[in-house]
Amino acid sequence: MTQAATLASEAPLRIREREFMSRLVVGTGKYRDNQQMAEALDASGAEAITVAVRRERLYNEAGESLLDAIDTARYTILPNTAGCFTAEDAVRVSRLGRELLDQLGNPGANWVKLEVLGDKKTLLPDPVGTIEACEELVKDGFEVLCYSSDDPIVAARLKDAGAASVMPAGSPIGSGQGVLNPNNIVLTIERLKQGDPTYPVIVDAGVGSASDVAFAMELGADGVLLNTAIAHAQQPVLMARAMRDACRAGRASYLAGRIQKKLYATASSPWEGVVSYIPGE
């Protein structure tokens, strides 16, 4: 890797005025308990973490607050609108998220991960509702990171609506299927970066293993957001560490530039000058 590529692999993820040295964003839900979550967050190396804003999700069955287990001086909290199925509900929850950040001493932190889901079975995004909510939130001063399908046309519409980042799904939320349609992810990245190669594109949802994260980064994504793949792993803390390393390796691999795929073999050493040896001679 050239010196320029090395520097690029170590460059921060930039979303508007925010910069993060880690390109992995992780969620805070679905863990066995808050202690396990805190250990996994630490192992992941993530600097930005998502928190579902709906009030009931901030407390576990024991009545413990999720926020008490998070070092808010260390992590940047990204509120999300998980569980919203209409634009109106997503806008309302986004505003609750802004109030939450105000209470945590982050006044003016107007950013949100926007999810407007189409149904409870697939948890795929509602493209019309997402665009409507994005436009409303941008008018309200939010920096919106939009969960989207891997449709490059919809992604472009969200960018035009003012999204600070578009986050195409690798596969359905929590499915662990990885990146099902890499061609669409590449097309989406290409479309979003037209005219602005620094525009951040983050693959969100569906990854199940470290290899999925590395693959997403090798496709040219600027980052990966995940939750279930860590929280529901047999050893979440170990998986978090693997995801951290995979994100770094995938980024470096993409910048280094892979070799072209060929139908036939290519010898690693030249044939010229090779002395043939025939047994018995």
N, C-alpha and C positions, 0 to 999 in steps of 0.2 A: 504494500500500500504506500502511495506517495505521501510526502509530508502534508500536502494539502488535504488529501483524503483522510489522513489520521486526524488532523485538526477538525475536519468536518464531522467525523464520527464522534468527536468529543464535544461538538457544539450543542448548546442547549436547545430544548424544544421551546419554541416561542409561540405564544398565543396572545396576540395583541401586545400588551405591555408586560405580560407575565413570562418569565423564563424558568425552565426546569431542567436541571442536569439529567434527571431520569426521564426517559421517554415511556415509562410504564406508569399507567394510572390504574389504581386498584380500588375495588369497592369495599364496603364495610359490613355487608350483610351476609347471612347464612352461616356464620361461624358457630361452633359449639358454644362458645362463651366469649365474653369480651377480652379475657386474658389471651386466648388463642388468637383472636383478631389482632390484638396489639403486637404479639410476637410475629405474626405473619406480615403485618404492615412493615415492621422493622426489617425483616428478612428480604422483603421485596425491593427495598431501596427506593420505593416510590416517594415522591414529594407532594403530589396531588392525589387526594383520595375523594371518592364520591360518597355522599350521604343522602339516603332517601329522605325527603323532607316531611312526608306524611307523619303527623304527630305520633301515631301509635308505634311507628317503626323506630323511634328513638329510644324505646325502652324494651328490654327483654322480658322473659317470663318471670324473672326474679325482681322485676321493677327497677333494674339497674339502667342508668342512662348510658347510651352509647357514647355520648360526648365526654363523659367522665373518664373513659378509657382511651381517649385520643389526645395526644399532645398537640394542642392547637398552635403552639409556638413552633413546632417542627413541621407539621403538615398544613398544606393549603387545602381547605375544604371546598369541594365542588358540589353544591347542592344539585340533586337531580329530581326529576318529576316522575320517577318510576311509579307505575300503577295508574297513570292518567290515560283516559280514553277519549277525551275531547280537548279541543283547543282551549276552551274556557277553563276547564279544570287545570290544565297545565299552566296557564297564565296565573291562576290563583295560587297554585302550589309554588310557582317560581317566586312570587312575591312573599310567600311565607319563608322561603329559603333566604331571601334578602333580609328579612327580619331576624332570622336565625343568626346570620353572619353579623348583623348589627349587635345582637346580644353577646356574641363571642368577641366583640371588640374589633370587628372588621367592617366599620361603616363604609358605605360606598362600594363594597365588593359586589358589584352587580353582574355576577356571572352565574350561569346555570347550564347544566346538561339537560337538554330538552328531549323528553320522550312523550310522544303521543301515539299510543298503541291502537292497532286496529281491532284486535280481539284477544281473548284470554287464552285461546288454544295455541296460536302461533306466536303471539307477542311481537308480530311484525309491525313496523311503523305504519301509521296512517299518513300517507304523503300529503293529502290535502290539509288535514288537521295540523300536521307538523309545520307546513308552510304558513298557515294562518297564525298559529301561535308564535312562530319565529318573527313574523312581521310585527305582531303586536308587542312582543317583548323588546324588539329592537327599538321601536318607537318609545318604549318606556325606559330606555337607557341600559338595557341588559346586553352583556356580551354572551351570545348564545352558541353553545356547542350542541349541534343537532345530531341525534341518533337517526340514521337513515337506512334505507335499503341500499343494496349495491347497484342501484340504477343510476348511471352517470347523468341522465337528464334531470332526474329529481334532485340529485346532489347539486347540480348547477343552479337549479331554481332556488335551493336553499341558500347557496352562496349569494345569489342575486338579492335574496330577501334580507341579507345582512348578517348571516351566520358567521361568527368568528372562526368556527371550525365545523366541518362536516365529518360525521363519524359513520361510515358505511359498515353494515354488519357483515361479519365473516360468515355467519350462519345464525339460526334463531337463538335468542337469549337462553343461556344455560344448557344448550343442547350438547356442547362438547364436540361438535362435528368439525371444527376447524374452519378453514377458508374453503367453502364449497365451490365458489366460482371465482378463481383467481383472475380470469380474464376481465371480469366486470370490475374487480377491485382496481386493476391496472388502468382500465378505461376511465374509471371514476377519478383516480388520482390525476391522470393526464388531463382530464377535463377541468378539474378544480384548479390545477396549477397553470392553466393557460393565462398568460398575462401577469402571473404572480407566482413564480416558482417557490416562494417562501410560504405560501398558504398552507396551514397545517391540516393534514388529513390523518385521522386516527381511526384505526380499525377497532370496532366496538362490538363485542358479543360473539359467542359461539366457540371461542377457542377452548381446547381441553387439555393441551399439553404444551411443554416448552417448545417442541418442534413447530407447533401451530403459530406461536408468537414469532419465532425466528423466520418462518415462511412469510408471515404478514409483513415483517420489516424488510425482507428481501424483495418483496414486490414493490417497495418504495414508500410504504406508509411512514409517516413521521412519528407515530407512536401507536401503542395498543392499550385499550382499556378492557379490563376483565375483572370478574369477581368469583363466579362459581367454580372455575377451574382451580382456584386456590382453596376457597372455603370448603369445598366438598371433596378435596383430595384426601387420600388416606392419611397423608402427613402434610397438612397445609403449610407448615413453616418451611419444610424442605421444598415443597413445590413452589412456594413464593421465591425462594432463593434461585430455583431453576428458571423461573420466569424472568427474573432480573437478568441473569446471565444470558438467556436466550435473546432477550430484547437487545442487549448490547452487541451480541454476536451477529444477529440478523442485520442490524444497522451497519456494522462494519463490513459484512459480506456484501451488502447492497452497494456501498460506496466503493468497495474494492473492485467490483465489476467481475461477474462470473465469466467463465469461458463459454464459448458457444457450444451447443449440443451438436454432436455429429453422429451419423449413422454408423460409421466404421471406427475402428480403434486407431489411435495415434500413438506411436511409440514414444516413451519418455526420453529415450536416448537415440541419437542418430544412428542409422544403419551403416553409414560410411565409416570405414576403418575397423569394422568389427571382424575379428578373426574367427572363422568358422571352426568348430571342433567336432569331428566325427569320432565317436567311440571306436576303439580298436585300431585306429591309424597311428 
